[in-house]
């Protein structure tokens, strides 16, 4: 009897996930505005973000954590969060309720609390990524772009990249890293977008793979495969629906030597990062404020990209 009960609960969970996927797909198709002169239907959004010409606006999901709010979020508030584009909506995803009060002080920034726990384990991080995807699927944005709270997002460069792709087609964009998995007892390579550099996924790609990502399915895959969230996401997109990663060289994480990026190319980069734990710190090389005032170099970078009057 207990086995029957467990089986019934599993089927109910999967069934609920499938109903959610079908409903969201119908919502997306039904909400399309009449086609314009170029034949592409421009989606409407539930936010103030304006649609991009060929594929919809973008939800920028910024993952943070309660223990990092005081050290990292003020840096974002004094740099790239001042330059969010009309085609973009920023939402802070945290593990504690205090993020809501922080977001209220930031113009146009939303907040979501992920009830996944506060550990930095595969299961918790996979749960948090699944929450980002679930929230995205309730909107009418064309793109989900994930970033961490130690990323600088060049919002103009991000906009310029996304207009080259159509969110009504399956796209998975980010900086390529490699892992392996074992299908049928054999070792096979897997290309995935490293989460520390940020990545963007089109609505079409997420709708294709949604039944493997929502309703607890992503977390189950992470546990079964022993993969972190970004690797598991790439695995599901590729093995289930052959959504192949498109490598975008302009996404960067702290795993790279950031000072090696030429200063005159910074305006073209989409995401940058930092690590203050290294000696010397791993940051982009840019003149500006004293390193005591701006150890991450994000404020100086923002000043360089947007003019001295934006340097605070």
LOTORNU-258306 format. One record per residue (C-alpha): z, x, y; residue in three letters. Coordinates in steps of 0.001 Angstrom, whole numbers, plus 500000, padded with zeros to 6 digits. Each point is the difference from the previous one (the first is absolute). Layout:
BEGIN
ZXYAla
...
***
This chain:
BEGIN
500000500000500000Unk
500852502858502407Unk
496627501637499208Unk
498244496728500838Unk
501922499791503255Unk
499056503532500986Unk
496355499375499144Unk
500003496782502023Unk
501457501809503027Unk
497332502721499704Unk
497202497426499892Unk
501470498118502966Unk
500177503228502043Unk
496417500960499172Unk
498818496426500603Unk
501649499904503407Unk
498335503281500892Unk
496591498704498962Unk
500461496802502018Unk
500934502114503020Unk
496880502136499608Unk
497698496981499677Unk
501617498254502947Unk
499734503075502220Unk
496372500541499052Unk
499179496388500898Unk
501924500349503251Unk
498030503126500883Unk
496659498408499213Unk
500836496736501693Unk
501288501641503167Unk
496800501880500758Unk
498518499237503381Unk
496295499131500340Unk
497708502980499525Unk
498972501833503166Unk
496662501456500919Unk
500441502822497520Unk
500632497555497150Unk
503586501169499496Unk
502744497390500168Unk
502830501177502243Unk
503453499115498638Unk
502690498465502149Unk
503511501446499869Unk
503533498669500245Unk
500862502698502542Unk
498645501054503368Unk
497829502626498303Unk
496306499487500686Unk
497501500231497101Unk
497890503111499532Unk
496258499450500103Unk
499290500316496293Unk
503165499391498111Unk
503120498730501692Unk
503088501281501725Unk
502540502348498439Unk
503646499612499047Unk
501687503380500448Unk
502972499996497619Unk
502427502774500956Unk
502561500770497304Unk
503402501118501228Unk
503589499982498717Unk
503354499237501556Unk
501209503585499785Unk
496917501140501974Unk
499935497368502741Unk
501885502090502575Unk
498110503245499415Unk
496420498794499457Unk
499357496649501659Unk
500759501196503563Unk
497320502681499534Unk
497442497348499072Unk
501120497766502869Unk
499384502820502497Unk
496642500975498545Unk
497349498060498094Unk
501708496588500010Unk
499174499954503721Unk
496300499932499167Unk
499530497288497358Unk
496489498576500302Unk
499134496287500442Unk
498538500084496463Unk
503295501179498483Unk
503380498475499163Unk
502920502331499211Unk
502802498893497689Unk
502995502187499145Unk
501041499617496348Unk
503585501111499454Unk
502755499634497443Unk
502683498774502446Unk
500238497054502376Unk
500553502120503134Unk
496252500663500179Unk
499550496485501422Unk
502014500814503125Unk
498112503279500426Unk
496621498284499757Unk
500984497435502644Unk
500292502859502520Unk
496448501177499226Unk
497216498001501569Unk
497879498247497390Unk
501673501650496986Unk
501194497860497088Unk
502579500656497293Unk
500452499217496314Unk
502974500779497767Unk
499144500919496408Unk
502728498840497592Unk
499312502786497524Unk
503042502238500371Unk
500478503181502020Unk
499355502690497399Unk
496968502282500189Unk
498942499330496401Unk
496627499048498567Unk
501111496451499301Unk
501392499417503496Unk
496986501523501757Unk
497612497983497827Unk
501949496847500834Unk
499753500831503699Unk
496242500596499824Unk
499591496703498143Unk
501896498311502844Unk
497570501471502547Unk
497070498673497969Unk
501575496548499620Unk
500640499728503743Unk
496455501165500757Unk
498507497378497691Unk
501716497235501981Unk
498133501106503157Unk
496306499895500821Unk
499647503680500815Unk
497053501794498445Unk
501819503286499310Unk
503396501136498798Unk
500741503516501274Unk
503188501561498667Unk
501802502789501867Unk
503400501675499838Unk
502438500380502886Unk
499181503716500228Unk
496310499303500688Unk
498333500118503391Unk
497191497431499954Unk
497061500633502297Unk
499259496327500491Unk
496671500592501750Unk
498735502218497161Unk
501240497460497426Unk
498105497232501783Unk
496865502132500149Unk
500176500678496253Unk
500564496393498944Unk
496987498663501888Unk
497882502099497618Unk
501174497945497008Unk
500001496295499157Unk
503287498446498893Unk
498053497363498043Unk
499007502804497647Unk
502381501944497761Unk
501045503173501838Unk
502885502388499324Unk
500184502696502687Unk
502312502994500218Unk
500623503667499347Unk
499234500869496402Unk
502572501432497626Unk
499657500252496245Unk
502150499072497029Unk
499401499358496304Unk
500633497071497704Unk
499547499442496275Unk
497650497173499003Unk
499896499593496215Unk
501957503225499504Unk
497546502118502017Unk
500580501684503343Unk
497836498723502842Unk
499946500943503699Unk
501058497510502651Unk
499140500186503685Unk
502422498268502355Unk
500816499925503719Unk
503259501770500716Unk
502388497636501735Unk
501473502732502202Unk
496712500258501889Unk
499433496263500232Unk
497202497938498519Unk
498053496806500680Unk
498892497352497494Unk
497660497141500738Unk
500986496400499395Unk
497180499676497476Unk
501401502884497931Unk
503535498600500059Unk
498858496513499020Unk
498152501496497027Unk
503118501822498825Unk
502710497643501265Unk
501011498641496591Unk
500952503563499025Unk
501861500673503254Unk
502087496910500860Unk
502577497953498115Unk
501761503108498675Unk
496867501416498380Unk
499798503193502093Unk
503634500818499294Unk
499451499427496272Unk
496992502318500011Unk
501951502719501812Unk
502789499848497420Unk
497639499840497027Unk
497803502860501186Unk
502691502113501647Unk
497959500152503212Unk
501051499913503661Unk
498688497185502145Unk
496909501668501490Unk
498829501314496625Unk
500584496642498291Unk
498052498227502735Unk
497021502309499501Unk
500292499549496232Unk
499924496192500208Unk
497128499915502494Unk
497868502317497862Unk
500811498968496428Unk
499996496254500648Unk
497107499570502409Unk
498342503420500444Unk
500946500141503681Unk
499402503679500637Unk
501826501985502653Unk
497877501059502969Unk
501391503312501232Unk
500658500078503746Unk
500761503519501154Unk
501619498846503248Unk
503140498668498284Unk
502744502687499866Unk
503490500345498522Unk
502772502577500285Unk
498819501431496656Unk
497292501836501970Unk
500392502913502402Unk
499644497885503107Unk
499783502895502449Unk
496672500936498397Unk
498335496865501411Unk
498004501164503055Unk
501515498679503217Unk
496591498950501320Unk
499511497738496964Unk
503301498104500269Unk
498407497141501917Unk
497845499264496942Unk
502838499986497438Unk
501292496623498798Unk
503502500900498849Unk
502233503052500380Unk
503517500790498916Unk
502803502562500164Unk
502782501587497982Unk
502987501436501835Unk
501647501171496781Unk
497652502976499720Unk
500570503269501830Unk
498102500143502217Unk
499487496225500292Unk
496673498658498751Unk
498450498314503056Unk
496678499800501765Unk
499340502763502492Unk
499911498423503448Unk
501288501062503388Unk
502232497730502038Unk
503684499243499979Unk
502563502577498927Unk
500645500010496259Unk
503632499083500645Unk
498859496781501685Unk
497107499361497633Unk
500583501692496632Unk
497507497746498167Unk
497303500669502677Unk
499074496298499899Unk
500865499400503661Unk
498011503044501095Unk
497096498947497800Unk
500053496522501500Unk
500082501528503472Unk
496988502177499205Unk
498001497085498560Unk
500847497515502767Unk
500744501994503132Unk
503087501461501594Unk
501151496639501378Unk
500605498887496377Unk
502225503032499255Unk
503597498762499921Unk
***
